[in-house]
Amino acid sequence: MSLQSSASSYAVATLIPSDLDALYPSHIVDSSSSASSGYLFVSTFRAKSGSELLLRYELERLITHTRRDRACLFCDLFRLSADGSVFVIHSVWSNPDNWLRRSGWQGHPAGLGLIDQCLLAPIEVVELQEIP
């Protein structure tokens, strides 16, 4: 009996560093916080063909604003390495009320801007819980 790792079947994501990170104090953009101390939301955005750069720009604008929210412990943008049209935002919140009160990204104070025009499919959001 031989065992094969299924790790190679998973798509790899690449962290997209924000050029604006240097403008904010480290407590706002520090990604070293433990996710277990907050509420984790993973959001997937699928771009229409030809809209990838515009979607990336709009998502960077959105996460820069999100990081300013005191309830946001951290927020990072990733791009799926196997499919450059798929972006993932990983955000951790000290309190889910801020997220839920504004209905996720749709009610974001910065506004969605041009994101709706770039999307191939609706934004997929899941809340993850750590397994103790």
N, C-alpha and C positions, 0 to 999 in steps of 0.2 A: 504494500500500500504506500503510495507516495502522496505527500501533501504539497500543494502549491500555494504560494502566497497570492491572495487576491488583491494585494495592495496595488499592483500595476494596473488593475482595471478601474481604479479611481482616477478621476480627472484631477489634475494639479491646478491650484490657484496661485496667482502671483499677487503679492501685496503691492498696491499702487501708492507710493509715498506722495504725500501732498507737498507741493512747493511752499505752501503757506504755513506748514507746521512750525517753522521758526518764529512766526509772528505771535504765537500764543504761549503763555506760561506752561511749564512742563506738566502741571497738575491737570491741565485741560486735554492735552494730547498724549499723555503717558499711557501706552498700551500694556504696561506691565502689571496693571491691577488684576486681581483675581476675579474671574468671571463668576465664581461661586458666591461672591458677595453682592451680586446684582441679578438683574433680569436680562437674559440674553435673547436678542431678536436677530434673526438672519433673514435678510431681504435679498431676493434675486431679481435682477433687471435684465431682460433680453432685448437687445437692440435690433431694430430693423437694419437690413443690409444698407451700408453707406452712412448710417447714423452713429456708428461706434464712437468716433471722436467727439461728437457733440454730446452724446450721452455721458461719456467720461467727464467732460468739462462740467456738465450740469450736476453730476453726482459729486464731483469734487467740491463744487460750490455748496451743495446741500450738506455734505459731511462737515465742511468747515464751519458752517452755521450751527450744526448739531452739536459739535464739540464745545460750543460756548454755553450750552444748556447745563446748568449746575447738576441736574439729575443724570446727565450722561457721563458715565465713568470712562468710557472710551468708544470710539467709532472708527472703524477701518474699512477701506475700500479695497476689494480684490477683483482681479480679472481672471476668468477661467483660462488656463494656459491652452487647453485643447480646443477652446472655442472663444475667440476674441470678442464675440458679440455678447457674451454673458458676464455680467458684473454682479458682485455680491457685496453687500454691506453687512458687516458684523458689528452690532452695537450692544453695549451693556449699560443698563440703567440702574441707578440706586433705588428707583421707585418706578413701577410701570405706569403709574397714573398719568405722568406727562405724556408718555407714548400713547396710551389709550384715549386720553382726553381729546387729542387732536386727530384720532383715527389713523395713527401711523404716519406714513409719508404724505398721504393725501391732504392732511390738515397742517402740514409743516409750516411754521411761521415764515420761513424764507420763500415759501411757494414752490411749486413744482417746476416753474419756468417752462422750458421746452421739453422736459422729460416725457410727458404724455405723447408728444409728436414723434419721439424716438423709439418708443416701445413697440416690440413685435407682439408681446403678450402682456397681460396685466402683471403688476408687481406681485411676486409671491413672498409672503412673510410668514415665518414660523417662529414660535417662541420655544426655546430649548431649555430643558432643565437638567441640571447635573445629577448623575446617578450617584447616590452616596455609597 
